[in-house]
């Protein structure tokens, strides 16, 4: 099975991706930082990834291509009051983008 994962360079997403890979599944990652992904997973572990953000419809769709399932573990976290609107928009609209792509 091929599973698209958002947030795979974060704590929960990384361990989820590793568990899926160790169980013999293929993963497709949506990552903001390819360098961070390579540091975590190595150069030859991840065969399919897309550099992008959960709010980018085309990037989410590209990462989802050919997948059987999705695990959404990405989020923006900040305790700064100035970031409140951006946190809300990223997390709510990002989740909607991922869910919509999964339904397609």
Secondary structure, DSSP 8 states (H G I E B T S, - for coil): -EEEEESTTSHHHHHHHHHHHHTT-EEEEEES-HHHHHHHH-SSS--EEEE--TT-HHHHHHHHTT-SEEEE--------GGGHHHHHHHHHHHHHHHHHHHH-
